[in-house]
Amino acid sequence: MAKLIPFPARRVHRTAEIVLLLASSREMLCGPVPWSNRPATPEALGNMLQRLALVRPTALLVLESVVADILAQIAT
């Protein structure tokens, strides 16, 4: 019976990694490009609620009552 040659799994894995690295483009290897015109961060909750109070005061009253009901249910 012939002597079995072990499968070189580690060498095949290493060769596959090298081939993938050589075949990949520079965009895939480098990190994302930072934004030059990045939008401003979103407003804080307090600022949004103040703006909502000016634009739609009734919506703010509904929101306040929903939050009050939820807090009351949590408290009990």
C-alpha positions in Angstrom: 0.0 0.0 0.0 1.3 3.5 -0.9 2.2 5.9 1.8 -0.4 8.7 2.1 0.7 12.3 1.7 -1.0 14.6 4.2 -3.1 17.4 2.7 -1.3 20.7 3.2 -4.2 22.6 4.6 -2.2 25.4 6.3 -0.2 26.0 3.2 -3.3 26.1 1.0 -5.0 28.5 3.4 -2.0 30.8 3.5 -1.7 30.8 -0.3 -5.3 31.6 -0.6 -4.9 34.6 1.7 -1.9 35.9 -0.2 -3.8 35.5 -3.6 -6.8 37.4 -2.2 -4.6 40.2 -0.9 -2.8 40.5 -4.2 -6.0 40.5 -6.2 -7.8 43.1 -4.0 -7.8 46.8 -4.9 -6.4 49.6 -2.9 -10.0 50.8 -2.0 -10.7 47.4 -0.4 -7.5 47.5 1.7 -7.7 51.1 2.9 -10.2 52.4 5.3 -13.1 54.5 4.3 -12.4 58.1 3.0 -13.4 60.7 5.6 -16.3 62.9 4.5 -15.3 66.4 3.3 -18.9 67.7 3.7 -20.1 65.7 6.6 -23.6 66.8 7.8 -24.1 68.3 11.2 -24.9 66.1 14.1 -28.6 65.7 14.9 -30.2 68.0 17.4 -30.5 67.0 21.0 -33.9 65.9 22.3 -34.5 69.1 24.2 -33.9 71.2 21.1 -36.2 69.0 19.0 -38.9 69.3 21.7 -38.6 73.1 21.8 -38.9 73.3 18.0 -41.9 70.9 18.1 -43.5 73.2 20.7 -43.2 76.1 18.4 -44.3 74.3 15.2 -47.0 71.9 16.5 -47.8 72.5 20.2 -50.7 70.0 20.1 -48.3 67.2 19.0 -46.1 68.0 22.0 -49.1 67.8 24.3 -49.9 64.3 22.9 -46.3 63.2 23.3 -46.2 64.5 26.9 -49.4 62.6 27.8 -48.1 59.4 26.2 -44.8 59.7 28.1 -46.7 60.4 31.4 -48.9 57.4 30.9 -45.9 55.1 30.3 -44.1 56.5 33.4 -47.3 55.9 35.4 -47.5 52.3 34.2 -43.8 51.7 35.0 -44.2 53.2 38.5 -47.1 50.9 39.4 
